[in-house]
Amino acid sequence: MTVLTGAHGLRAAQMTSGTWAPTANMVEARSGASAALLQDGSVLIAGGAKDGEPLASAEIFNRGSFSATGSMLLARRSAAAVALKDGRVLITGGTTSTGPTSETELYNPATRSWTIGDSMLASRSGHTATLLADGRVLIAGGEGSGAPGSTLEIFNPATSSFSLAGTLATPRKNHAAVLLSGGRVMIVGGFDGSHILNSTEIFDPATAQASSGPSLSTARMGHSATTLLNGDVLIAGGSDGSKDLASAELYSSSARTPGFAASAANMLSARSSHSAFLLPHNAAVLMVGGSSASAELYQAWNSAFIATGSPATLRSGAAGTPLAADGLLLLAGGETATAELYGFPTIKTDKDDYRPGVRAIITGGGWASGETVTLVFVEVPQRHPYQFLKLTADASGNLYYDQWAPERHDVGVRFYVTAAGSLSGSQAQMTFTDGDITWNGNV
């Protein structure tokens, strides 16, 4: 796979999709750090712990290397980081040398410096911070004064302040939170101080209230929750208090009665406290880190977990994020200063929606040189048989095609397009619509 030096500042590199390659070391070894992708394509990694002591230092990954940036005002590990829509990064809570904190900080990439933010209403570690559709941030649960908390609060970037947003029915920490396709937030599982939880709660920003959600099939904490391309949510792994779990569950919001169902397959390895990344312009979910040294992919279109390359180092407490450059993911730290890049294939269109007759520009990267990549077009709702399109990757593994367009009878259809390589065996998926309501019947 070719990654070109350019706007995102990444050095040119050759990688094979599904594999890991070492990149430069961090300035400092750290575990339990927070990572956020900045608007210029660089990555902020802040805090964490070294030799058991919380860190205030922070660094930037850019152009294939790490460099120090301004240090936080408070050393902390296991904080929650959110990249705000205005470009700043919000860091909340975490554990300091004296325990969980309510203190927050804001990083400004333009000045490479931190400012103290408004304090949260409660101290929190093991909490979640979820960016809402309107740019605000929901803070949920976590441990404060020796026990899991139940309060919810909202950070408003316009005022840089927190306000109470109700309470959870069940206090919880080490849970997962995920933004649903309709804008609500599902808070899943966790630990209430006495029991591992199978309960969920759904927060509605419109009412600023949480209500009871469907129950998990298996109680779990330290699991992951990921919204898939079709709006379903994958819950994977975690611990039941006595062992790590390989089981996974799917939440379908489009079902007549939304709820969880056991996944068609278990993960290949039991794992907890791992990271789960929805790969951009690929749509598979990469499971990595935590208690397992391996990595694996969940492909929703196949309802299956599949093997992929494993990092060179067991990375418990690693920080990571997909990069702005297509087809690369950074994973750094976890009791070490080393970092690795993961390569994956991509497929995408130049727009999310098309009028009938308007040609879509389809591009991709990370495929095997010269291989045939078969694209399968599936309609939702399905009005016609599947369409098939065969493309040939160029010498650099890239795809380009500009001769396909939706037809008049496709208005209102969402297309899911799955790409599969004949030599590499790699797969990726994308989606777009023919839903332009301004179409007047002319092409």
Secondary structure by P-SEA (a helix, b strand, c coil): cccccccccccbbbbccccccccccccccccbbbbbbccccbbbbcbbbcccbbbcbbbbbccccccccccccccccbbbbbbccccbbbbcccccccccccbbbbbbccccccccccccccccccbbbbbccccbbbbcccccccccccbbbbbbccccccccccccccccccbbbbbccccbbbbcbbbcccccccbbbbbbccccbbbbccccccccccbbbbbccccbbbbbbbbcccccccbbbbbbccccbbbbcccccccccccccbbbbccccccbbbbbcccccbbbbbcccccccccccccccccccccccccccccbbbbbbccccccbbbbbcccccccccccccccccccccccccbbbbbbbbbbccccccbbbbbbbbcccbbbbbcccccccccccbbbbbbbbbccccbbbbbbbccccccccccc
